């Protein structure tokens, strides 16, 4: 009974924190994004990823570091107290939420694996000179995409190879290699797992900034920018945007295509000096001070948390 109460209370605290923090993230991420004003597309993508993952991360850390120890250390082991209706209900809701996330992630991975197996049928390996393998696929596959979660690979269709010049092909490959190195498909899988309604706009913003960050990594001069812009235009004319859930195609969406092309055509003008945003200077002292306060008040925090869980059980 003691172990069951511990699990029920921990799950109840987790779901309460997760729902509250997820609601806060879905309502405030635009405001926080404007405050931090990331100086590059990569910083923007990383910040948006943190906003999306932070609710489940903080909820997990608080539950494991505070809720569970407070219950194990301060709750009498010999009592036959029942779990209670509230923690039981909340615990079941938490299990349902976790199960839904697992089902979404597994289903997305299964559908993507089936699509990749179909695309790779009859493919050949291309010489790329990079650490990520590149496969030349048939007409049934997407023109350009990064496939695979833990072992990413780049797929290039016959139509793309025939349409693009060698310099355009290299620029597009550098773009896709960036997605592979940054494991963007794995991040998409995490998004499927941490399910919560109202996060689609945040995830779309992350995808758009991720594409711009990959554009930046693929370009080192104005000539490269023109090559990548030409590759985007030519690939967009080859057909509809076909992809699977856990893949990263060269063209994220038709609406973001025009913005990316304009950005590439003005590459020399939009490049900002490599200066760090000074708002980040406030994060380290605040985080250090918060950590010191948590360590100093950890004992009293456990006592107060046990009082909360006692009220929750009743």
Secondary structure, DSSP 8 states (H G I E B T S, - for coil): -HHHHHHHHHHHHHHHHHHHHHHHHHHHHHHHHHHH--SSHHHHHHHHHHHHHHHHHHHHHHIIIIIHHHHHHHS-SS------HHHHHHHHHHHHHHHHHHHHHHHHHHHHHHHHHHHTTT-EEE--SSSS-EEEE-TTS-SEEEE-SSS-EEEEEHHHHHHS-HHHHHHHHHHHHHHHHTTHHHHHHHHHHS--TT-HHHHHHHHHHHHHHHHHHH-SSHHHHHHHHHHHHHHHTSSS----TT-EES---HHHHHHHHHHHHTHHHH---S---GGGHHHHHHHHHHHHHHHHTHHHHHHHHHHHHHHHH-
